[in-house]
Amino acid sequence: MYLCPNYMRYPKIVTFFHPFLACEHKADLNYSKSPAKPARLMAYLATKGLADCLEIRDDFPLLEDKDFHLAHTATYVEDFFSGKGLCESNNLRWSHEFATSVRYTNSSLWAALRNSLCHPAEVSFSPTSGFHHATPERGGGFCTFSGQVIASLKAWESFAAVGCYIDLDAHFGNSIEDSRRFAPDLDQAVPKAYHFNGSQTDGEYFAMLETFVRGTLEPALLAGSVQYVVWCHGADSHRDDQLGHQCTTRWWLRCADFFWSWIAEMDAAQGRPVPVSCALFGGYRDDHYNSVLSLHTGDLMSCMRHLLGWDSGYQTEVRARKSM
């Protein structure tokens, strides 16, 4: 169903996806199924008849080793891509296939961020995760490289653009803060005031997000102190996730509806589209992985409804997790 469209916006979510983003190799040996999530999400969207909401772009350039050096030591970068040393410090089994997928996921995130700056009318989507717990010297928490740090440093270097990350993964995204000592330009690329991590539960969780967006981000955006926003709505902040606890489905989706409605509001206030990109981040369900995929789909459909003016009628379906 078409609603009132945002005429400043391209009508599809521009998605930087390539099959090599996903890695099923040794998936049964990993607790986290995030390496396989990009392809699983694309397949899920297709089964729900929603694939046409996305415009896939698979020709984005790959990051080189020197790009990873922006946020990581040369030793760690070499160790990971050669499968030695701390190559499994991310708590994931190493393989050549996985190493390839990691280069693609980090490249996808940078491609999405860059596209949002070059083509702000397009909502730019990187269907990726595995970034926000990595540190300059090693991986951690199912994260290999701090892709958001790399992307933001490249945005600063290329465009002198200042960004804001809204990280609604269940776990504090330490990689930005832990990288400041290693990459001094990060203080300018993503100032501390513009790195938000959600906490609390349900209404309090939502209130913290709303307060940050209205009280900190909105004035900065309107004043031109922030040039782009990255939305990272991890499914593990859902109450029934194996590693999360913060929000029921109602409050999780309310966060999405608020954010995408706010972007539409800022488009109108400025008379031009806000450069915005988004990524998946966490989500862990051994019992029913479609619950993770359904939440991510709900977020994308919230974008379609509130920002791009089209309502698919999709209903998010999250199965309650049985107590262990």
ZAKE-126488 format. One line per 5 residues: number of its first residue (from 0); for each residue z, x, y of N, C-alpha, C. Coordinates in steps of 0.05 Angstrom, whole numbers, plus 5000, padded with zeros to 4 digits. Each point is the difference from the previous one (the first is absolute). Example, Ala and Ser with C-alpha at 12.3 -4.5 7.8 and 13.67 -1.06 7.14 Angstrom:
# ZAKE-126488
0	5156,5264,4886,5000,4982,5024,5000,5018,5024 | 4986,4993,5021,5001,5016,5024,5014,4985,5022
END
This chain:
# ZAKE-126488
0	5000,5017,4976,5000,4983,5024,5000,5018,5025 | 4982,4994,5019,4999,5016,5024,5020,4988,5020 | 5015,5017,5012,5019,4993,5022,4987,5008,5026 | 5015,5002,5021,4989,5010,5025,4996,5030,4997 | 4974,5009,4999,4996,5029,4995,5006,5017,5024
5	5008,5025,4995,5004,5020,5021,4972,5013,5005 | 4987,4992,5021,4973,5009,5005,4997,5030,5006 | 5023,5013,5005,4999,5028,5005,5000,5016,4973 | 5005,4986,4979,5004,5014,4974,4976,4996,4981 | 4994,5022,4985,4982,4998,4978,5012,4983,4979
10	4985,4982,4987,5012,4979,4983,5009,5008,4973 | 4996,5026,4992,5010,5009,4974,5018,5024,5003 | 5017,5004,4980,5017,5023,5000,4985,5024,4989 | 4995,5020,5017,4985,5023,4992,5017,5018,4982 | 4991,5004,4976,5017,5012,4979,4988,5026,4990
15	5015,5022,5002,4991,5026,4993,5008,5006,4971 | 4983,4990,4982,5006,5002,4972,4977,5014,4985 | 5007,5017,4982,4982,5012,4981,5013,4999,4973 | 4985,4997,4978,5013,4999,4974,5018,5024,4994 | 4994,5023,5011,5016,5024,4995,5027,4999,5014
20	5005,4979,5017,5027,4996,5011,5021,4996,4979 | 4992,4987,4978,5018,4991,4980,4999,5019,4976 | 5023,5003,4987,5002,5017,4976,5015,4985,4978 | 4987,4992,4979,5013,4988,4977,5008,5021,4979 | 4990,5025,5003,5006,5021,4981,5030,5005,4998
25	5011,4999,4977,5029,5004,4994,5017,4979,5014 | 4989,4977,5007,5015,4980,5014,5024,4990,4985 | 4998,5000,4973,5022,4991,4983,5024,5020,5000 | 4995,5024,5010,5021,5020,5001,5016,5001,5026 | 4990,4984,5020,5013,5000,5026,5015,4974,5004
30	5024,5003,5012,5015,4976,5008,4985,4985,5021 | 4990,5014,5020,4985,4987,5021,4971,4995,4991 | 4990,4976,5005,4972,4993,4994,4983,5001,5025 | 5012,5011,5022,4985,5001,5025,4974,5016,4999 | 4998,5021,4984,4974,5014,4999,4977,4982,4991
35	5006,4979,4984,4979,4982,4991,4997,4975,5018 | 5018,4997,5020,5001,4975,5015,4974,4994,5016 | 4987,5020,5012,4976,4992,5016,4980,4985,4984 | 4993,5009,4976,4980,4987,4984,5011,4973,4989 | 5025,4999,4994,5012,4975,4990,5000,4979,5021
40	5005,5008,5025,5000,4981,5022,4971,4989,5004 | 4981,5017,5000,4972,4991,5004,4992,4980,4978 | 5009,5006,4975,4994,4982,4978,5014,4973,5003 | 5025,5002,5009,5016,4975,5004,4987,4983,5022 | 4992,5012,5022,4987,4984,5021,4974,4987,4990
45	4986,5014,4983,4975,4989,4989,5006,4975,4982 | 5021,5002,4984,5007,4978,4982,5009,4975,5016 | 5010,5005,5024,5009,4978,5018,4978,4990,5018 | 4976,5011,4998,4978,4992,5017,5003,5009,5029 | 5014,5022,5004,5006,5009,5027,4986,5026,5008
50	4984,5011,4982,4988,5026,5005,4982,5000,5025 | 4989,4977,5007,4982,4999,5023,5015,5002,5027 | 5027,4999,4999,5016,5004,5024,4999,5029,5009 | 4993,5017,4982,4999,5029,5005,4972,5010,5003 | 4996,5020,5017,4975,5015,5001,5006,5028,4990
55	4990,5007,4977,5006,5026,4988,4982,5022,5012 | 5013,5022,5007,4986,5023,5009,5010,5024,4983 | 4981,5011,4985,5008,5021,4981,4988,5027,5006 | 4989,5003,5025,4986,5025,5006,5016,5017,5020 | 5026,4995,5001,5017,5016,5019,5002,5029,4990
60	5001,5019,5018,5002,5028,4992,5027,5007,4989 | 5001,5020,4982,5025,5009,4988,5013,5021,5016 | 5027,4999,5001,5015,5021,5013,4997,5026,4985 | 5000,5022,5015,4999,5027,4989,5028,5011,4998 | 5003,5021,4985,5027,5012,4997,5013,5006,5027
65	4983,5009,5019,5011,5007,5027,5012,4976,5014 | 4991,4976,4993,5012,4976,5012,5028,4995,4988 | 5003,5005,4974,5026,4997,4988,5020,5021,5011 | 4989,5022,5009,5017,5021,5011,5013,4992,5027 | 4989,4979,5012,5012,4990,5025,5029,4991,4995
70	5005,4989,4976,5027,4989,4995,5014,5013,4977 | 4987,5020,4986,5012,5012,4976,4995,5030,4999 | 5017,5013,4986,4996,5029,4997,4975,5005,4983 | 4987,5023,5005,4977,5007,4985,5006,5003,4970 | 5024,5010,4994,5009,5004,4973,5001,4973,4985
75	5013,4980,5012,5002,4974,4987,4972,4988,4996 | 4983,5001,5020,4974,4988,4998,4984,5013,4977 | 5001,5027,4999,4986,5014,4978,5012,4993,4973 | 5026,4999,4999,5013,4994,4974,4992,4972,4990 | 5000,4980,5018,4994,4974,4991,4971,4998,4990
80	4981,5009,5016,4973,4996,4991,4992,5018,4977 | 5016,5020,4994,4994,5017,4976,5018,4992,4976 | 5019,4982,5004,5017,4990,4978,5021,5020,4992 | 5013,5013,5019,5021,5019,4993,5023,4997,5020 | 5021,5016,4996,5023,4999,5018,5012,4973,5002
85	5001,4990,5025,5012,4974,5006,4981,4977,4999 | 4979,5002,4983,4980,4980,4999,5010,4973,4991 | 5023,4999,4986,5011,4975,4991,5027,4994,5014 | 5004,5012,5023,5024,4994,5016,5000,4972,5011 | 4977,4986,4998,4998,4972,5008,5010,4981,4978
90	5009,5010,4977,5009,4984,4977,4977,4985,4987 | 4976,5011,5001,4977,4989,4987,4986,5021,4984 | 4989,4992,4977,4987,5020,4982,4974,5010,5014 | 4997,5026,4999,4976,5012,5013,4976,4999,4981 | 4977,4996,5011,4975,5003,4985,4978,5005,5021
95	4977,5010,4991,4978,5005,5018,4991,4973,5013 | 5001,4979,4984,4992,4973,5011,5020,4991,5021 | 5025,5005,4996,5020,4992,5020,4997,5016,5025 | 4995,5026,4998,4997,5017,5023,4976,4991,5017 | 4979,4992,4986,4976,4989,5015,5008,4974,5014
100	5015,4983,4987,5007,4974,5013,5017,5005,5024 | 5018,5020,5000,5017,5006,5022,4983,5009,5024 | 4980,5016,4996,4983,5008,5022,4986,4975,5012 | 4992,4981,4983,4987,4976,5009,5019,4982,5015 | 5025,4997,4990,5019,4982,5014,5006,5010,5028
105	5006,5026,5002,5006,5011,5027,4976,4998,5018 | 4976,5004,4989,4976,4998,5016,4995,4971,5009 | 5006,4981,4983,4997,4972,5007,5018,4992,5023 | 5025,5009,4999,5019,4993,5022,4990,5011,5027 | 4991,5025,5000,4989,5012,5024,4975,4985,5009
110	4983,4993,4981,4976,4985,5007,5006,4973,5013 | 5021,4986,4990,5008,4975,5011,5011,5003,5028 | 5018,5020,5003,5012,5004,5027,4978,5008,5020 | 4983,5018,4992,4978,5009,5018,4982,4976,5008 | 4994,4984,4980,4982,4977,5005,5013,4980,5020
115	5026,4997,4998,5014,4982,5018,4998,5009,5029 | 4999,5027,5004,4998,5011,5026,4971,4998,5010 | 4981,5006,4983,4972,5000,5007,4988,4972,5002 | 5010,4982,4983,4990,4973,4999,5023,4980,5000 | 5014,4997,5022,5025,4985,5000,4997,4970,4994
120	4975,4990,5001,4996,4972,4993,5002,4995,4970 | 5000,5022,4984,5002,4998,4971,5028,5006,4991 | 5012,4981,4985,5025,5006,4986,4993,5019,4977 | 5014,5023,5000,4993,5021,4981,5021,5002,4979 | 4992,4999,4975,5018,4999,4978,4996,5023,4980
125	5021,5014,4994,5001,5020,4979,5017,4990,4977 | 4988,4993,4978,5016,4988,4977,5015,5022,4985 | 5018,5013,5013,5012,5024,4989,5030,5001,5004 | 5013,5018,4985,5029,5005,5003,5004,5029,4991 | 5025,5008,4998,5006,5027,4990,5001,5021,5022
130	5011,4993,5024,5001,5018,5022,5028,5006,5012 | 5016,4980,5003,5022,5002,5020,5026,5013,4990 | 5000,5011,4976,5023,5016,4992,4993,5030,4996 | 4975,5007,5004,4993,5028,4997,5011,5016,5024 | 5006,5025,4995,5009,5019,5021,4981,5024,5002
135	5003,5016,5020,4981,5023,5003,4998,5018,4975 | 5022,5003,4985,5000,5019,4978,4996,4988,4973 | 5001,4973,4998,4999,4988,4973,4995,4970,5002 | 4995,4988,4977,4999,4971,4999,5027,4988,4994 | 5001,4974,4997,5025,4987,4994,4996,4970,4999
140	5016,4986,4983,5000,4971,5000,4972,4987,4996 | 4984,5011,4981,4973,4990,4994,4980,5006,5022 | 5007,5017,5019,4983,5007,5022,4993,5030,4999 | 4974,5006,5003,4990,5027,4997,4997,5014,5027 | 4984,4989,5017,4996,5011,5027,5007,4979,5021
145	5010,5008,5023,5007,4981,5021,4975,4993,5016 | 4984,4982,4988,4974,4993,5011,5002,4989,5028 | 5021,4985,5006,5002,4989,5027,5005,5021,5021 | 5014,5022,4992,5004,5023,5018,4973,5014,5004 | 4985,5005,4979,4974,5012,5003,4982,4984,5017
150	4998,4974,4995,4982,4982,5015,5008,5000,5030 | 5026,4998,5006,5009,4998,5027,4996,5027,5015 | 5004,5022,4987,4994,5026,5013,4971,5003,5006 | 4983,4990,4982,4971,5001,5005,4992,4981,5022 | 5014,4977,5002,4994,4982,5022,5009,5012,5027
155	5022,5014,5000,5009,5013,5024,4980,5023,5008 | 4992,5015,4980,4982,5022,5005,4973,4991,5009 | 4990,4978,4989,4973,4990,5006,4998,4982,5024 | 5021,4984,5004,4999,4979,5021,5024,5001,5020 | 5019,5018,4995,5025,5000,5016,5013,4972,4998
160	4998,4988,4977,5010,4973,4996,5029,5000,4989 | 5016,4983,5011,5028,4997,4992,5002,4975,4983 | 5014,5003,4977,5001,4977,4981,5028,4990,4995 | 5001,4977,4989,5025,4988,4990,4997,4991,4971 | 5019,5007,4984,5001,4992,4972,5022,4979,4996
165	4992,4977,4989,5019,4980,4992,5001,5001,4969 | 5021,5012,4990,5003,5006,4971,5020,4980,4988 | 4989,4980,4987,5017,4979,4987,5001,5004,4970 | 4996,5024,4991,5007,5008,4972,5030,4997,4997 | 5009,4997,4975,5029,4997,4996,5016,5024,5007
170	4987,5023,5000,5015,5026,5002,4992,5014,5026 | 5019,5013,5012,4995,5013,5026,4978,5021,4997 | 4980,4998,5017,4978,5018,4999,5007,5027,5013 | 5010,5018,4984,5011,5025,5011,4979,5020,5008 | 4975,4997,4991,4981,5022,5004,4994,5005,5029
175	4998,4979,5016,4995,5005,5029,5022,5016,5012 | 5025,4992,4996,5022,5014,5012,5004,5028,4988 | 4995,5003,4974,5003,5026,4988,4978,5020,5007 | 4978,4989,5011,4978,5017,5007,5000,5010,5028 | 5019,4989,5016,5000,5008,5029,5006,5030,5003
180	5017,5011,4984,5006,5029,5002,4977,5017,4992 | 4982,4990,4983,4977,5015,4990,4976,4997,5018 | 4997,4977,5012,4976,4994,5017,5010,4990,5027 | 5005,5017,5019,5011,4993,5026,4983,4979,5015 | 4974,4999,4996,4984,4980,5014,5006,4971,4991
185	5014,4998,4977,5006,4973,4990,5018,4985,5020 | 5017,5014,5015,5017,4987,5020,4983,4985,5021 | 4976,5010,5005,4982,4987,5020,4983,4980,4986 | 4991,5006,4975,4982,4982,4986,5014,4974,4991 | 5025,5002,4991,5016,4977,4992,5028,5005,5010
190	5006,4994,5025,5027,5004,5011,5021,4985,4983 | 5024,5011,5000,5021,4988,4983,5005,4971,5006 | 4996,4992,5024,5005,4972,5008,4980,4981,4987 | 4978,5010,4990,4978,4983,4990,4996,5004,4970 | 5022,5006,4986,5000,5001,4971,5021,4981,4990
195	4992,4976,4991,5019,4979,4993,5001,4997,4970 | 5025,4999,4989,5005,4994,4972,5018,4976,4998 | 4993,4981,4983,5015,4976,4997,5026,5004,4985 | 5020,4984,5005,5025,5000,4985,5013,4973,5003 | 5024,4996,4988,5014,4974,4999,4985,4982,4980
200	5006,4974,5001,4988,4981,4981,4991,4975,5015 | 4979,4987,4990,4991,4974,5008,4999,4997,5031 | 5016,4981,5011,4998,4995,5029,5007,5024,5017 | 5020,5016,4991,5007,5024,5015,4978,5021,4999 | 4987,5001,4977,4977,5019,4997,4978,4992,5020
205	4993,4974,5000,4979,4990,5018,5008,5004,5029 | 5025,4995,5006,5009,5003,5028,4998,5029,5010 | 5005,5019,4982,4997,5028,5008,4971,5007,5006 | 4982,4989,4983,4971,5004,5004,4992,4988,5027 | 5008,4975,5004,4992,4986,5025,5011,5014,5025
210	5025,5009,4998,5012,5014,5023,4985,5026,5006 | 4993,5015,4979,4985,5025,5005,4973,4994,5012 | 4986,4981,4989,4973,4995,5009,5000,4989,5029 | 5017,4981,5005,5002,4988,5027,5013,5018,5021 | 5021,5014,4991,5015,5016,5020,4990,5028,5004
215	4988,5012,4979,4992,5028,5002,4969,5004,5000 | 4988,4989,4979,4971,5005,4996,4983,4985,5021 | 5006,4975,5005,4984,4984,5018,4998,5012,5028 | 5023,5007,5012,4998,5012,5027,4984,5026,4999 | 5004,5016,4979,4986,5026,4998,4970,4995,4997
220	4992,4981,4984,4972,4994,4996,4987,4990,5026 | 5013,4982,5014,4989,4989,5024,4999,5021,5022 | 5019,5019,5000,5000,5021,5020,4981,5023,4993 | 4988,4999,4976,4982,5022,4992,5013,5024,4988 | 5026,4998,4995,5015,5023,4988,4994,5003,4970
225	4992,4978,4988,4992,5000,4971,4972,4990,4999 | 4983,5014,4985,4971,4993,4998,4993,4986,4974 | 5016,5003,4979,4992,4987,4975,5026,4993,4984 | 4997,4981,4982,5022,4992,4983,4991,5001,4971 | 5018,5010,4982,4995,5000,4972,5022,4983,4986
230	4990,4980,4985,5018,4981,4986,5001,5007,4971 | 5024,5005,4990,5005,5009,4972,5020,4981,4987 | 4990,4978,4988,5017,4979,4990,5004,5003,4970 | 5018,5018,4992,5005,5005,4972,5010,4975,4985 | 4989,4995,4976,5009,4977,4985,5028,5005,4987
235	5009,5025,5001,5027,5005,4988,5022,4991,5019 | 4994,4990,5024,5021,4989,5016,5006,4971,4993 | 4985,4990,4979,5006,4973,4990,5024,5001,4982 | 5016,4979,5000,5025,4998,4985,4997,5003,4970 | 4977,4992,4989,4996,5001,4971,4986,5026,4991
240	4996,5018,5018,4988,5026,4992,5021,5016,4984 | 4991,5017,4983,5019,5017,4984,5015,5019,5017 | 4988,5009,5022,5013,5020,5017,5007,4989,5028 | 4997,4974,5004,5005,4989,5027,5021,4978,4999 | 5005,4989,5023,5021,4979,5001,5000,4984,5026
245	4984,5007,5020,5005,4989,5027,4993,4971,5004 | 4976,4991,4991,4990,4975,5010,4991,4981,4977 | 5006,4975,5003,4987,4979,4984,4971,4999,5008 | 4984,4985,4984,4972,4997,5006,4996,4987,5028 | 5017,4981,5006,4998,4987,5026,5002,5020,5023
250	5021,5017,4999,5005,5019,5022,4980,5022,5000 | 4991,5009,4976,4980,5021,4998,4974,4991,5013 | 4991,4976,4994,4976,4989,5012,5003,4994,5030 | 5024,4993,5007,5005,4994,5029,4996,5026,5016 | 5008,5023,4989,4995,5025,5014,4970,5004,5004
255	4984,4995,4979,4971,5003,5002,4989,4981,5021 | 5008,4974,4999,4990,4981,5019,5007,5007,5029 | 5024,5010,5004,5008,5008,5027,4983,5023,5010 | 4996,5020,4983,4986,5024,5009,4971,4993,5007 | 4986,4987,4982,4972,4994,5005,4996,4981,5023
260	5019,4981,5004,4999,4982,5023,5004,5016,5026 | 5019,5019,4998,5005,5017,5024,4976,5017,5007 | 4986,5011,4980,4976,5015,5007,4980,4982,5014 | 4996,4976,4991,4982,4981,5014,5010,4995,5028 | 5026,4998,5004,5011,4995,5026,4994,5024,5019
265	5003,5024,4989,4995,5024,5016,4971,5004,5006 | 4982,4992,4982,4972,5000,5005,4994,4983,5025 | 5012,4976,5001,4995,4982,5022,5013,5010,5026 | 5024,5012,4998,5014,5010,5023,4985,5023,5014 | 4987,5017,4983,4986,5023,5011,4970,4995,5005
270	4990,4978,4989,4972,4994,5003,4982,5018,4983 | 5012,5013,4980,4985,5018,4982,5016,5003,4974 | 4988,5006,4978,5014,5002,4975,5018,5025,4998 | 5023,4996,4988,5019,5022,4995,4990,5016,4976 | 4997,5026,5001,4994,5016,4977,5022,4997,4979
275	4994,4988,4977,5020,4995,4980,4988,5007,4972 | 5016,5013,4984,4993,5006,4973,5024,4993,4982 | 4995,4998,4974,5021,4993,4982,4996,5014,4973 | 5023,5003,4986,5000,5012,4974,5019,4985,4982 | 5000,5006,4974,5016,4984,4981,5030,5009,4999
280	5004,5026,4995,5026,5011,4993,5011,4989,4974 | 5027,4997,4997,5012,4997,4974,4998,4973,4987 | 5008,4998,4975,5001,4976,4985,5002,5006,4970 | 5021,4991,4987,5006,5008,4972,5009,4976,4984 | 4983,4992,4980,5007,4979,4982,4988,5006,4973
285	5016,5009,4981,4991,5004,4973,4995,4973,4985 | 5016,4980,5008,4999,4974,4986,4976,4983,5009 | 4992,5002,5026,4979,4982,5010,4988,5014,5025 | 4981,5018,4995,4988,5015,5022,4984,4983,5019 | 4990,4977,4990,4986,4982,5018,5017,4990,5023
290	5026,5000,4996,5018,4992,5023,4996,5020,5023 | 4998,5026,4994,4996,5020,5020,4973,4995,5014 | 4979,4996,4983,4973,4996,5011,4999,4974,5016 | 5014,4980,4992,5000,4975,5015,5013,5003,5027 | 5021,5015,5002,5012,5005,5026,4981,5014,5019
295	4988,5021,4990,4980,5015,5017,4978,4981,5008 | 4991,4983,4982,4979,4981,5007,5009,4980,5021 | 5025,4991,4997,5011,4983,5020,5000,5012,5028 | 5006,5026,5002,4999,5013,5025,4972,5001,5012 | 4981,5007,4983,4972,5000,5009,4990,4973,5009
300	5008,4979,4985,4992,4973,5008,5014,4991,5025 | 5024,5010,5005,5013,4995,5026,4984,5012,5023 | 4989,5024,4996,4982,5012,5020,4976,4983,5004 | 4988,4991,4978,4976,4983,5003,5006,4974,5015 | 5023,4988,4995,5007,4975,5012,5007,5002,5029
305	5018,5019,5006,5011,5001,5027,4983,5017,5020 | 4985,5019,4989,4985,5018,5018,4970,4995,4999 | 4990,4994,4976,4971,4998,4997,4990,4971,4998 | 5019,4981,5000,4992,4972,5003,4989,4986,4975 | 5009,5010,4976,4990,4987,4976,5023,4997,4980
310	5004,4976,4991,5022,4994,4981,4988,4995,4972 | 5007,5018,4982,4990,4998,4972,5014,4979,4984 | 5024,4992,5009,5016,4982,4985,5016,5014,4978 | 4999,5026,4999,5013,5015,4979,5031,4996,5001 | 5012,4996,4977,5029,4997,4998,5011,5024,4984
315	5018,5015,5013,5012,5023,4987,5017,4991,4977 | 4998,5014,4977,5014,4994,4976,5016,5024,4990 | 5026,4998,5004,5018,5021,4991,5019,4989,4979 | 4998,5012,4976,5017,4991,4978,5028,5012,5003 | 5021,4984,4997,5027,5010,5001,5005,5021,4978
320	5012,5021,5007,5006,5021,4980,5025,4994,4985 | 4999,5002,4974,5024,4994,4984,5021,5022,5004 | 5025,4992,5000,5021,5020,5003,5001,5017,4975 | 5004,5026,5004,5001,5019,4977,5028,5000,4989
END
